[in-house]
Amino acid sequence: MQRPVLRGGTLGWLLLAGFVTAWDVFAEETLSTAFWRAVRHPRKRWLVVALWLYVSVHLFHLLPQRFDPLRRLDLLTGRKDD
């Protein structure tokens, strides 16, 4: 049996990319500009860097599942973490 081309996660990433693109086209400030403004802010910088680092570590599976809060959600919902 062939797997569907757009599984749930793929569709989610496409919707997220569409949202970011729409925001950047129609909003007063792009998300990139808001990110760089936050990175330059002396108090917000470390929070932004920490969150960015966590997202990267999460996406590359560099933390064991038991220490990664987002991957632990899979344990609670019964979904398989590939």
Helices and strands as residue ranges (DSSP letters): H 8-26, H 31-40, H 45-59, G 65-67, H 69-77
